[in-house]
Amino acid sequence: MSISPLIIGEFDDSILTKYFGQAGYGVFCAPTMIEDHVMEQFNVSIIGKTNDIKEHYYLISPERKVKNPAVQHLLTEGKKLFKQPMA
């Protein structure tokens, strides 16, 4: 199957991308984790899924040992959520 997309825009802003999709100008990717929220907020539907796209999140701290309780909480919950070992 050969698909030749007509690209009408490339956006760095994910919200703008979703609004264009909502208006019927195309399709966009969204994380599975927030698919229900995206479908409800933008009145869009899922047309397909893939496991081949990954998104990485980084929490950067100038401290070698994190002391801030809020940052410690983010690290702990992020580890549980993503089930990945922390570096």
N, C-alpha and C positions, 0 to 999 in steps of 0.2 A: 504494500500500500504506500502510495506517495502522497504526502501532505505538504502543500506549499502555503504556509501561513501568510496573511497580509498583516504586517506589523504596523500598527497605527501609533504606537508610542512605547517608549521605554522609560520606566519610572524608578526613581530611587525611594520614593515615598510609598510605602505599602498601602496606606489608606487611600491615596489617589488611585492606585491600581485597582483596589476593591470598588471604588466609586465608578470607574470606567466599566468594570465587569458588571456592576449592578445596572448601569445604564444600557447594557446590552452590546457594548463595543468589543467584547472579547472575553477571554477566560483568564484566570489567575490561579496561582498556587496559594494555599494556606495550610498552616500546620494542623495536623489531625487533632492535636490537643485542644484547639480552639474552634474546631469545625462547627459545632453547634452554635456558638456565639456568632461566628461569621455568617452562617446561614440565616440566623434570626435578624441580626443587625442590618445586613445588606440585602435580604430577601433574595438569596441566590441558592442554587442547588449544586450538589456534588455530581460531577460528570465522570469522575474516575479517581483512582487512588494509585499511589506508587510508594514503594519503600526505598526507591533509588535516590531520593533527595534527602539530604541531611542538613540540619541547621545547627550551628554551634553557638553556645552562649559562654561568655567569659566574665568572671568576676575578678577584677584586678584590684589589688590592695598593695600599698607601699610597705606594709608590715609583713615580715617573714612569717610571724605567728599572728594570726588574726585575733584581736582582742575585743573588737567592737561586737557586742551581743547581737545587734541586728545583722551584721555581716556573717557572724557565726551561724545564725538561724538560717539565712539564705543558703549558705553552704550545706548545712545539714539537710534542709528540705529539698534542695536541688539534687543532692545525692540520692535521696529516697525517690524523688520524682523521676529522675532519669536513669536510676539504677546503674550508674557508672561510677567507677572508683575516682575519687578526687586525686588530682596530681599533686 
